[in-house]
């Protein structure tokens, strides 16, 4: 039922603003309940709500907030009862809050695997408010995104558009239904209509870009994505970067970026994006040049941090530290969140084998923002120092904080459990790592977990698959070296370390200190590798 908590707490933000306004004109108990819940004091809020409902059991607003309280307490049945009462008692004239209540009930049903009852909820809402644009759009979204009934979705969107003819978002939605049916040209008609009214409309630009690229018209698709990048749209930026995994498309993007940079030399986001593309391609010298150009246009902490990371990737640690300190200072002077820059500083120190100093930086980062990824890295630094109990706490925290924990975190926690003598817990983590890593090319999460589970033959089969699919991936080759070192096969382990180095692996301190490579200590060829750095 953890999912239920998440969904309904999200629902709180759908209704709380309305309650804040109404609380100013309503009862003492209700007013104080809203205030307590705003301050995340759920117990006090519940106490006030119970008093309010004791004297006014038909207060639909109190019932809607009580739904959120019950969700926080993981009481799904009580949440359903509360939201049903909210729908029953919220005044018919307050359609805005009613629609939000119907949306909360639909999300709650989805969270408890009762999705077959969602459509009747929306049908009831539409029947009750047949001219309400929001409820029509909500049902249309459900047809479009969940049921994939595009004709019914389009019908509801058209009804909503007839009630609100200037709604550009709904025009986009209609276009989406056609694109979802592979009717790209028809969908593009709607995106073009939207963009003729608002040339920078983010959803229309993004969806038209996707449609162009689907139709292999990358020149126009990339043009739309670069327009989105200029507006600092993160979805457009991410899609653009993902497309540049293809070398021919990368060349188109770089050409268009250079053209735009010449036409608009003061736009910082263009060279910044170019830096990200080069960095993803592993060309750190060109990435560094682009990021420095972006920094010269606008001296911000994020760009300084990226410059630091480019130096770090090539083991230019002094320059990396200089730039990350600059990022930290800019953030400090601007009262910005410093967690990213502190964790980058930790990474730079970790890669040099300065684990105690890295731990201090990761700890400072976690004090600013309790992030799962930073817990993982601090856990790795503790492992390198041999502090397994501290490392376990961090790996455990990384899993707890993640909505979808990475398979490798389960692998590392499993290994730590094994070292702490927790055999059953370790096996559970290894199996979870394998399950999380089950799609695509097998990684260390699969074959090293299988080794620890005692199924080395299967593990070797997955190592072979990994090497077939990821023969140019330096980190994958390093993981294979670890696997063979755990098998005490020094020849194969060292061979794959050599291959990893050929492909660019250069974290020499990690190669020296990683616990899974300790069987290679004293082995001549391995020691030679460490001296080459």
N, C-alpha and C positions, 0 to 999 in steps of 0.2 A: 503493500500500500504506500510505499514511499513516493511513487509517481503521483498518487492522488494528492499528497501534500503539495508537491511542486505545482501541479496544475491549478489547484484552488488558490494557492498563495498568489500565483500569477493573476488569478481572477480578482483578487483584492484590488489590484491596481485598475481594474476595469470599472469598479464601482465606488472606490473610496472618495474620489473627487466630488462626486454627487453628494455623498454623505457629509463631507466637510462643509459644503454650502448649506445643506439642510440642517445640520447640527446647530447652526447659529440661531435657528428659529424654533428649535424643538426642546424636548425635555432635558432636565438635568442629567439623568442617567444616560440618555442617548448621546448627548453632547460629550460627556466624559468617556463613554465607550469609544467614540470615534477618535478622541484625543489619545487614549491609551493605545489603540491599535495603530494609529499613526506612528507612535513611538515604539512600536514592536513589543509593547507590554500586553501580551495576549491574555494572560491570566486576569489582569485587572479589567481589560476590555470585556472579557467574558462575564465577569462578576456584574459589571454595569448593565450588560445586555440582558442577563437573566432578570435583573430587577426591572428593567424596562419592559420586557415581555411579560413579566408577572403582573404588571399594571396595565399594559397595553398590548395584548397578545396579537393584535392585528396590525402591528407596525411592520410592514413589509421590508422597510429599510433595515430595521434591526435584525430581521430574519436573514437578510442577504449577508450582513456582516457575521451573523452567527454561523452561517455556512462556512465562511473562511476560518473561523475559530475552530470549528469541528474538524476541518481538513488539517489544520495545524496539529490537532490532537490525533490525527490518523483515524478518525471515526467517519467512515464513508457513509454508513446508513444514516447517521445523524445529519451529515452534510446534505444528503438527498432530501430529507425531511425539511431541513431549513430552507433550501433553495425552492422547494415546492411551495412552502408557505410564503416565501418572498414573491414568487410569481403570482400567487393567489391574492396577496394583500397590497402589493405596490399599486398605487392608483393608476387607472387605465389612461389617465391623461399624461402620465409620465412615461412615454414610450421609450425614451432614451435609456432609462434605468431598467425597464422591462426587457429590452433587447439584450442588455448586458447580463441580466439574470438568465435568460434563455441560453446565451453563449456559455455561461458558467456551467449550467446543467449539462450542456452538450459536451463540454470538456471533461466534466466529472465522469460522465458515462464512458467516454473514450478511455479515460485513465483506469477504469475498473473493468475494461474488456467487455463493455456492454454497448459497443458501437452500433449494433443493430437497432438500438432504441434512439439513436441520435436524430434520424430523419423525422420520426413522429414529433419530437420536441420542436424542430424547426417548422414542421407543418402546423402545429398548434400556434406557434408564434405568428406565422403568416396569416392564419385564419383570424387571429385576434387583432392583428394590425396590418390589414391587406394593403395599405397605402404607405407603409413605412419602408423607406429605402434601405435602412440598415438591416432589418430582418430579412428582406428579400435578398440582399447581397450576402448575408450570412448563409442562407440556404443555398444560394447559387454557388458560393465558395465550396460548400460541402459536396454539392453535385460535381463540381469541376475538379476539386483536388483529392477528394476521398473516393467517391463513387465512380468517378470518370464517366459520368453521364452528361456529355457535353451539350446535347440538345436541350435537356432540362435546365442545365446551368445557364445556357444562353437565353432561354425563355425568361428565367427570373432576372437575369441581368438587364434584358430589354425592358421588362416591366419597371425595374428600378430606374433605368435611364429615362423612361418616359415620364417618370415622376420628378426626375432631377436631370434635365437635358444637358446641363453643362458639366456633368460629373466625368472628368477625364479618367479617373481611376477605373470607373466602370466600363468606359470605352476600351481601356486596356484589357480588362477582364474578358470582354467579348472577343477581342483579338486573340487572347490566350486560348479560348475554347476552340477556335479554328485551327490555331497552331497545334494544339493537342490532338486534333484530328488529321494532322499532316496537311492541312490546307494553308500552306504558308502565305501564298499571295493574298488570300482573303484576310488572314490575320494581320498582314502588313498594312492592308487598307486602313484598319482601325488604328494601328500604331501611328501611321502617317497622319491620320485625322487629328490625333492627340498632339503630335509634334508640330502640326501647322498652327495650333493654338498656343502651345507651350513648347518651344524648341529644346528646352532643357529638362523636360519631364523625365525623371529618373527611371520610372518603371517602363515607359514606352521606349526610351533609348536602349535600356538593357535588353528588353524582350525583342526589339527589332534587331539588335546586334546578334542575339542568339539565333534569330531566324535567318539572318544573312549568313552566318557561319554554318548553320545547318544546311543551307543551300550552297555551301562552298564559295560564297561570295565574301571572302575574308577581307578584301580591301574596304568594302563598305562597313562590314561588321566591326572591324578594328577602328574605323573612323568614328563610329558611334561610341565605342568603348573609350577612346581617347577623349571624346567630349565629356563622358562621364568622369573620367579621371580628373579632368580640369575642375570639376565641381567637388572633388574630394569624395567621390562615391566609392565606398569600400567594395561593394559587390562588383562593380565594373572593373576595379583594380584587380581583384582576385581572379576574375574570369580572364582578364587580359594576360595575367601572369601564367595561368594554367595553359593557355593556348600556346605560349612560347616554349613549351616543352618540345614542340615540333620545330625543327630547324628552319624549314621554308617559311612557316608562319612567323617565327621569331624575326627573320630578315625583313618581312613586311612591316612588322611592328616597329623595328628599329628605324627603318627608312621613314615611316610616317612620323615617328617621334622626332627624328632629326629635322624633318621639314617643319614641324610645329615649333620646335625650339628656335629655329632661325626666324620664324615669323613672330614669335612671342618670347623673346629672350629673357623676359622678367618673370615668366611663369615657372615657379620652383617645382611644381609637381611633375613636369615633363622630365627634367634630368633625374629627379628622384626615382621615377618609374623606370627610366632607362637603367639606372643603377641596380634596381631590383631585378630587372631582366638579365643583366650581365651576371649578377651574383648567383641567380638560379642556374645559370648556364656554367657556373664555375670559373668564369673569367673575372677574377677578383681585381686585377689591375685596371681593367676598363670600368668595373663597378665602382672602384675607388675614385676614379677620375670623374665619373658622372655624379656620384654623391658629393664630392667636393665642389663641383659646379653648382649643385643644388644648395649646398651650405653657403656658398658665396652670395647667392640670391636671397636666402632667408636663413639666418643663423638660429636654427632651432635645435632642441635637444634630441629629437628623434633622428634627424639626419646625422648629427654628431655621433650618435650611438651606432648608426649603420656604418659610418666610416671606421669606428673602432672595431666593429665586427669584421670588416674586410681586412684590416690589418691583422686581426687575430687569426683569421682563416689561413693566412700565410705565415703565421708564427712571428710576425713583427710585433712582439709583445710590448716593447717600450712605446711605440707609436699608438698601439691599441689602448694602452693605459692612459696615455696623454689625452686621447680623444674621448674615452669614456669618462674621465674626470671632467672634461669640458662639458659633456652631456649632463653630468650630475650637477655641475655648477649652474648651467643655464636653467635646468629644472628647479634647482633650489632657489635661484633668484626670481623665478616666475611662480613660485609656490605650486609647482606641478608635482604629480605623482612620480616618485623617483624609482619605483620598484623595478621597472624594466632595465634601467641603467645600472642599478646596483646588481641585478642578476647577471647582466653582461659582464660587469667587472668581476663577478664571481667566476664566470666561465673562463675569462682570460687567466685568472689566477689558477683555476683548476687545471687548465691545459698545460700550465708550466709545472704542475706538481706541487703547487703551494696550497695544499689542501686546507690547512688551518685558516689561512687568510681568506680562502674562497668561502669557507663555512661562515666566517664573519660577514662577508658581503651577502651571501644568501640569506642569512638570518636577518640582516637589516632590510633586505628586500621583502622578506616574509612579514616583517613588522609593519611594512607599508601596505602590503597586499598579500593575503594568504592564498598563494597560487599553487596549484598542484604540480606544475612543471618545475617550479623552484624547489619544492619539497623533494622531488625526484633527484634533482641535481645535488642538493645538499646531502641527500641520502647516499649518492654515489661518492661524494667527497668523504663522508664518514666511512664508507666501505674501503676507500683507498687508505684511510688511516687505521683501518682495522677495528673501528668502533661499531660493531655490528648491531648492538642494542639500539644505539642512536639512529643508525641507518634504518633499522626496522620501523621505528616510529615515523620516520619521514616517508618511507614507502607506503606505510599504512595510511598516513595522512593524504598522500597523493591519490590513492585509490578512493578514499572517502570523499575527497573534494571534487573528483572528476565525475561528470555526467556519464562519460564513456571512457573509462581508464584504458590507457594503452597496454597492449599485451606485454610489453617489456617490463612494465611496472610489476605485473603479476609474476613474471619470471624472477625478477630481483627479490621480491618479497618471499617467493617460494624458496629461493636459495638461502635467504636469511633465516627463514623458518627452519629449514633443514639444519643449518648451522646451530640454531638454538635448540635443536632436539625436538622440534614440533613436527613430527613425521606426517601426521594426517593433514595438518594445515598446509604443509609444504606440498603434498601431493595435490591438494585441492587447488592451490595457486598454480601449479604447473599445468594442470588440466584446463584451468581457466585461461591461462596464457595461450595454450594450443587452440582452444575454442575461439578466442579473440583474433587469432592469427590465421584462421582457417580459410580466408578468401585471398586469392592471389598468390604471389611468390612466397614460399615459406621463408621465415626469418629465424633469427636466434630464438625468438619466443617459442617457436615450434621445436626445432631440432635440439636445442640445448635443454629445453624442458623434457623432451623425450629421453635424452641421455640421463637426466636425473631420475626419471621414472624407470630407468633400467631397460629401455627398448631401443638399444643402439642401432640395430639393423634398420628399423623404421626411420630413426634419426638420420642415418647415412643416406637413405633414399631421398629424404627431404633436403639434405645438404646438396645432393646432386641436382635436385630441381632448382635450388637456390643459385647454384653456380651456373646453371644453364640460363636462367632468366636474368641474373644480376652479375654477370661476369665482369662488368666495368664499375661496379659499385664498391668503392673502397671500404665502406663501413660493413657491407655484407661479407666481403673477403676477410676483414678483421674478425667478424663473428665466427666465420668458419675456422679461422686459425685458433680461436678460443676453444671451439668444439674439439678440434684435434688435440690441443694441449690438455684438455680435460681427459681425453682418452690416453694421454701420455704418448701420443704419436708425435715426437719432436720433429721428425723430418717433414711431415705434412703440415704441421702447425707453422713451422718456420717458412715453408714454401708459400703458404697463403698469406703470411705476414709480408713477405717480399712482394707478392702480387698486389696486396693492398697498398704498399708504399709506392709501387709503380703507378697506381691509379690516383695517387695524391694523398694517401693517409700520412699525416705528419704530427699526430699527437704522441710525441715520443715519451713523455712522462707516463701517459696512460698505458702505453705498450710496455713500459718498464714495471709499472706498479699493479696492473690489473690482476686480481686474485686468480682469475681463470688461466693466466699464463705462467703461474709460478712454477709449474713443472719444467719450464724451459730454462730456469735459472742455472747458469753454469754450462749450458749447451753452447758449444763454440759458435755455430752459425747464428744463433739468436743473439749472443753477446756482440758479434760483429755488426749485426743490424743496429743495435743500440749505439754503437760507436760511430756509425756513419753520419748521424744527424748533424 
